[in-house]
Amino acid sequence: MALIPEEKRKVAVLGASPNPERYSNQAVRLLARYDYRPIPVNPAFEEIEGLTCFPNLAAIGEPVHTITLYIGPARSTSLMDEILAAGPRRIIMNPGAENDALAEAASSAGIEVVEGCTLVMLRTGLF
């Protein structure tokens, strides 16, 4: 496994869940296994997979390279300002999280937008 530069390791998982059957939980675990630093974000939980779960992106208090979305477009639209203010280099819109308005705003702000599955991207080396 190639070494991942530190600045690319921090990945916020927006909509993370403690339920191991949820894709967002699987993403937290797989990111860790592939030597990324998953940062769960969900106001409903204090901890996920032994990691501190932050109530929102601003609470992370440090830059993240990637935000991977596991929330639907209605929720991400209401969080658009918060997502853009976090200043990620990339936003991954997992299946069901696609949001054209957010994608357009992010692209305009110079943020790469990827419509894809974090789990597949990790397993195929495209993350």
C-alpha positions, -999 to +999 in steps of 0.1 A: +000+000+000+014+034-010+020+060+016-007+086+016+005+122+021-007+136+054-027+164+038-047+139+019-054+115+048-081+135+066-116+125+053-148+138+069-176+112+066-207+134+067-237+113+079-216+086+096-235+059+114-225+035+142-246+008+124-221-016+108-246-024+080-247+012+069-224+022+040-213+053+060-200+030+088-183+007+063-166+038+048-152+048+082-138+013+087-124+010+052-108+044+052-090+035+084-079+002+069-065+020+039-045+043+061-067+074+058-079+093+088-117+091+088-135+118+108-171+109+115-196+137+114-231+133+128-248+153+156-266+123+168-236+104+180-205+111+202-184+082+189-183+059+159-159+029+155-139+042+185-135+076+169-148+110+181-179+118+161-182+156+155-216+173+155-208+193+124-179+201+100-168+233+118-164+213+151-135+193+135-113+224+139-088+215+113-088+213+075-100+181+058-090+170+023-122+152+014-158+152+025-176+121+016-214+126+017-238+100+031-267+124+034-295+130+009-297+162-012-323+178+010-300+176+040-268+186+020-286+216+005-294+229+041-257+223+050-243+238+017-227+268+034-212+247+061-198+222+036-183+250+014-169+268+045-150+237+054-129+242+023-123+206+013-102+199-018-128+173-029-164+163-022-175+127-029-212+123-036-220+087-029-250+070-046-281+087-033-262+118-021-260+135-055-269+172-053-266+193-085-268+226-066-240+217-042-219+203-070-223+235-090-215+257-059-185+235-050-171+235-085-174+273-087-154+274-054-127+253-070-136+221-051-134+189-071-167+170-071-169+133-076-200+113-080-190+078-070-189+053-042-162+058-016-161+020-009-156+011-046-131+039-051-110+027-021-111-010-032-101-001-068-074+023-060-093+053-074-097+072-041 
